[in-house]
Amino acid sequence: MNAAAPCRVLVVEDDATIVANLVEYLEMHKYQADVAYDGTAAMTRLSAQTYDVVVLDLGLPRADGQRVLQHLRHTLGLATPVLVLTARDALASKLETLAAGADDYLTKPYSLAEVAMRIAVLHRRASGAVVADVLRAGPLRMDRRTRIVSVAGKTVHLMPRSMQILESLLRDPGRVVARQELESLLWPDDEPGPEALRSQIHLLRKALSQAGYDGLETVHGVGYRLLSD
C-alpha cells in the first residue's frame, strides 16, 4: 500500500477493547483509522469526511448499524465499501445486511489479519465513492440532477415514492434491496401497512412496463432488484 496515501478506515464499534486492538493492528499495517463509538457519531463523521472503507458493527448505541448503512447509501449517496464485523451469526442477519448495502460480513471472533486483508480487498475493488449523477440498468436511465427517468430515450413520469424506490434500486442494479430498507426509506417515521410497499412497487412496475422495461424483479421473502440486461 502506498505510504503517502494510506487507506482511510472508519471503525464503528462501541467496545473499547475491540477498537483498541483493531486500530493498533491497522495502524501497524499503515492504515489510517478513525473511530466512532456509536451510530450517530458514525453518521456525523461520514457526512463530514471521506473514507476508503467503513468497518461497521451492527449492535450500536444511539443508532444501529442498519441505520448507518441507510444513511451512507441513501442520505449521502456514497458507495464507500462497508465491512460488517458483528456477533450476529444468523444467516438471516447476514442476508439482510448485505441486501441493505454492506459489501462484506465477518462474524466475531475473527482474526485481525483477516480483517486487514478484507479491508485491502474492498479498497482495491472500490471503483469510486460517490454514486454517479446518471444511473443505468440496461435501457433504463435516471438523471439524478434533473430527476428525469427514461427507457431507451422515452421519458417515464413517476410519482415521488416511485422515484425514491427506483433510485434506491438503480444505485446497484442486480443487488437485492430488502423490503425493510425500502419501507424505512419511504416511511421513516411511520409503520407502513403490510400492502403499502407492494402497492408502490406495483405502480412503479406498471409505469416502467408501459415504457418497455420489465426488469423489476421480486425476490420473494427478501426484496426487489433491477435486471440490467
C-alpha positions as CSV (number, residue, x, y, z in Angstrom):
1,M,0.0,0.0,0.0
2,N,1.3,3.5,-0.8
3,A,2.6,5.0,2.4
4,A,2.0,8.5,1.0
5,A,-1.7,7.8,0.6
6,P,-2.8,5.3,3.3
7,C,-6.2,3.7,3.2
8,R,-8.5,5.7,5.4
9,V,-10.7,3.5,7.6
10,L,-13.6,4.4,9.8
11,V,-14.1,1.9,12.6
12,V,-17.6,2.0,14.0
13,E,-17.7,-0.1,17.2
14,D,-18.8,0.5,20.8
15,D,-16.5,-2.0,22.5
16,A,-13.3,-0.1,23.6
17,T,-11.2,-3.2,23.8
18,I,-12.1,-4.3,20.3
19,V,-11.5,-0.8,19.0
20,A,-8.1,-0.6,20.6
21,N,-6.9,-3.9,19.2
22,L,-8.2,-3.3,15.8
23,V,-6.9,0.3,15.4
24,E,-3.5,-0.7,16.7
25,Y,-3.3,-3.6,14.2
26,L,-4.5,-1.4,11.3
27,E,-2.1,1.4,12.1
28,M,0.8,-1.1,12.4
29,H,0.0,-2.1,8.8
30,K,-0.1,1.5,7.5
31,Y,-3.8,2.1,7.6
32,Q,-5.2,5.4,8.9
33,A,-8.0,4.7,11.3
34,D,-10.7,6.9,12.8
35,V,-13.2,5.7,15.4
36,A,-16.9,6.3,16.0
37,Y,-18.3,4.6,19.2
38,D,-22.0,4.9,18.2
39,G,-24.2,5.1,15.2
40,T,-24.9,8.8,15.5
41,A,-21.3,9.7,15.7
42,A,-20.6,7.5,12.7
43,M,-23.2,9.3,10.6
44,T,-21.7,12.6,11.6
45,R,-18.2,11.5,10.6
46,L,-19.4,10.1,7.3
47,S,-21.2,13.3,6.5
48,A,-18.1,15.4,7.1
49,Q,-15.2,13.3,6.0
50,T,-14.3,10.8,3.2
51,Y,-13.2,7.3,4.0
52,D,-11.9,4.4,1.8
53,V,-13.6,1.7,3.9
54,V,-16.0,1.5,6.8
55,V,-15.7,-1.2,9.4
56,L,-19.2,-1.4,11.0
57,D,-20.6,-3.2,14.0
58,L,-24.4,-3.7,13.9
59,G,-25.3,-3.5,17.6
60,L,-24.5,0.1,18.3
61,P,-25.9,2.6,20.8
62,R,-28.0,5.6,19.6
63,A,-28.4,4.3,16.0
64,D,-27.7,0.8,14.9
65,G,-25.6,-0.4,12.0
66,Q,-28.6,-0.7,9.7
67,R,-29.3,3.0,10.1
68,V,-25.7,3.9,9.5
69,L,-25.9,1.9,6.3
70,Q,-29.1,3.6,5.2
71,H,-27.5,7.0,5.9
72,L,-24.4,6.2,3.9
73,R,-26.1,4.7,0.9
74,H,-29.3,6.8,0.6
75,T,-28.9,10.0,2.5
76,L,-25.3,10.6,1.4
77,G,-25.4,8.6,-1.8
78,L,-22.0,7.1,-1.1
79,A,-20.7,3.8,-2.4
80,T,-17.9,3.5,0.2
81,P,-17.1,-0.2,0.8
82,V,-18.5,-1.5,4.1
83,L,-17.2,-4.5,6.1
84,V,-19.5,-5.6,8.8
85,L,-17.9,-7.1,11.9
86,T,-20.6,-8.5,14.2
87,A,-21.5,-11.2,16.7
88,R,-24.8,-11.8,14.8
89,D,-24.1,-15.1,13.0
90,A,-27.6,-16.0,11.8
91,L,-27.9,-16.3,8.1
92,A,-31.0,-14.0,8.1
93,S,-28.9,-11.2,9.6
94,K,-26.2,-11.7,7.0
95,L,-28.6,-11.6,4.1
96,E,-30.5,-8.6,5.4
97,T,-27.3,-6.6,6.0
98,L,-25.8,-7.5,2.6
99,A,-29.1,-6.6,0.9
100,A,-29.0,-3.3,2.8
101,G,-25.8,-2.3,1.2
102,A,-22.9,-3.9,3.1
103,D,-20.1,-5.3,0.9
104,D,-18.7,-8.0,3.3
105,Y,-19.7,-9.6,6.5
106,L,-17.5,-11.2,9.1
107,T,-18.6,-12.7,12.5
108,K,-16.8,-12.4,15.8
109,P,-14.4,-13.8,16.9
110,Y,-12.2,-13.0,13.9
111,S,-8.5,-12.8,13.0
112,L,-7.1,-9.3,12.8
113,A,-5.1,-10.4,9.8
114,E,-8.2,-11.5,8.0
115,V,-9.9,-8.2,8.8
116,A,-7.0,-6.3,7.4
117,M,-7.0,-8.4,4.3
118,R,-10.7,-8.0,3.7
119,I,-10.3,-4.2,4.0
120,A,-7.5,-4.3,1.5
121,V,-9.6,-6.3,-0.9
122,L,-12.6,-3.9,-0.6
123,H,-10.3,-0.9,-1.1
124,R,-8.7,-2.5,-4.2
125,R,-12.1,-3.3,-5.7
126,A,-13.7,0.1,-5.0
127,S,-14.4,2.0,-8.2
128,G,-15.3,5.3,-6.5
129,A,-17.0,6.8,-3.5
130,V,-19.8,8.8,-5.0
131,V,-22.8,7.5,-6.8
132,A,-22.9,8.7,-10.4
133,D,-25.2,11.5,-11.5
134,V,-26.6,9.2,-14.1
135,L,-27.8,5.8,-13.0
136,R,-28.5,3.0,-15.5
137,A,-29.8,-0.6,-15.8
138,G,-29.9,-1.7,-19.4
139,P,-32.2,0.7,-21.3
140,L,-33.4,2.3,-18.0
141,R,-31.8,5.6,-17.2
142,M,-32.2,8.1,-14.3
143,D,-30.5,11.5,-14.3
144,R,-30.2,12.3,-10.6
145,R,-29.7,16.1,-11.2
146,T,-32.8,16.6,-13.4
147,R,-34.8,13.8,-12.0
148,I,-35.7,12.6,-15.5
149,V,-36.3,8.8,-15.9
150,S,-36.3,7.3,-19.4
151,V,-36.4,3.9,-21.1
152,A,-34.5,3.8,-24.4
153,G,-34.9,7.5,-24.6
154,K,-38.7,7.5,-23.8
155,T,-39.4,9.6,-20.7
156,V,-41.2,7.9,-17.8
157,H,-43.3,10.0,-15.4
158,L,-43.2,8.7,-11.9
159,M,-44.8,9.7,-8.6
160,P,-42.4,10.8,-5.8
161,R,-42.3,7.4,-4.0
162,S,-41.8,5.5,-7.2
163,M,-38.9,7.8,-7.9
164,Q,-37.4,7.0,-4.4
165,I,-37.7,3.3,-4.9
166,L,-36.2,3.4,-8.4
167,E,-33.2,5.5,-7.3
168,S,-32.5,3.0,-4.5
169,L,-32.6,0.1,-6.9
170,L,-30.6,1.8,-9.6
171,R,-27.7,2.5,-7.2
172,D,-26.6,-1.1,-7.7
173,P,-28.5,-3.0,-10.4
174,G,-28.6,-6.7,-9.6
175,R,-28.4,-6.2,-5.9
176,V,-31.4,-7.2,-3.9
177,V,-32.8,-4.3,-1.9
178,A,-34.5,-5.6,1.2
179,R,-38.2,-4.7,1.9
180,Q,-37.2,-3.3,5.2
181,E,-34.7,-0.9,3.6
182,L,-37.4,0.4,1.2
183,E,-40.0,0.7,3.9
184,S,-37.6,2.8,6.0
185,L,-36.8,5.0,3.1
186,L,-40.5,5.7,2.2
187,W,-41.9,5.8,5.7
188,P,-39.1,6.8,8.0
189,D,-41.4,7.9,10.8
190,D,-44.4,5.6,10.4
191,E,-45.1,1.8,10.4
192,P,-46.5,1.1,6.9
193,G,-49.3,-1.4,6.4
194,P,-48.5,-4.9,5.1
195,E,-49.5,-4.0,1.5
196,A,-48.1,-0.4,1.4
197,L,-44.8,-1.3,-0.3
198,R,-46.3,-3.8,-2.6
199,S,-48.7,-1.2,-3.9
200,Q,-45.9,1.3,-4.5
201,I,-43.9,-1.5,-6.3
202,H,-46.9,-2.2,-8.5
203,L,-47.2,1.4,-9.5
204,L,-43.5,1.6,-10.4
205,R,-43.5,-1.7,-12.3
206,K,-46.6,-0.6,-14.3
207,A,-45.0,2.7,-15.3
208,L,-41.8,1.1,-16.3
209,S,-43.5,-1.7,-18.2
210,Q,-45.6,0.8,-20.2
211,A,-42.3,2.4,-21.3
212,G,-40.9,-1.0,-22.3
213,Y,-38.8,-2.0,-19.3
214,D,-39.8,-5.3,-17.5
215,G,-36.7,-5.8,-15.4
216,L,-38.1,-5.0,-11.9
217,E,-37.9,-8.4,-10.2
218,T,-39.4,-9.5,-6.9
219,V,-37.2,-11.8,-4.8
220,H,-39.8,-13.5,-2.7
221,G,-39.3,-13.1,1.1
222,V,-36.3,-10.7,0.7
223,G,-37.0,-7.7,-1.5
224,Y,-36.6,-6.3,-5.1
225,R,-33.9,-5.8,-7.7
226,L,-33.4,-4.4,-11.2
227,L,-32.1,-6.6,-14.0
228,S,-29.5,-4.8,-16.1
229,D,-29.9,-7.0,-19.3
